[in-house]
Amino acid sequence: MPTSRFSPELFEEVKILGLFNLTTTQEGIKVHSNAAPEAIAAARRLHDKGLITQDDGGYLTSLGHEAAQHAQDLLTILVTEKQLAS
């Protein structure tokens, strides 16, 4: 079986992207200093990749909005498929 390309770090980044409200560009997020270290690191990586405006959250960039939309769509599909299979 091939090695998964989905590392724990990528899952953490997807979790952060899933926190954003995509219906408005006026609402950001804040990853507080007392958050889980994995969440803090994920936010920093997303900032380094140009997906969010601050290394502790902020707002989505244009690319970040597109990535968050895809991430949230995938989560919706997977949850829906799981529920349909039950």
HELIX and SHEET records of a PDB file:
HELIX    1   1 PRO A    8  LEU A   17  1                                  10    
HELIX    2   2 PRO A   37  ASP A   48  1                                  12    
HELIX    3   3 SER A   62  ALA A   85  1                                  24    
SHEET    1   A 3 ILE A  29  LYS A  30  0                                        
SHEET    2   A 3 GLY A  57  LEU A  60 -1                                        
SHEET    3   A 3 ILE A  52  GLN A  54 -1                                        
END                                                                             
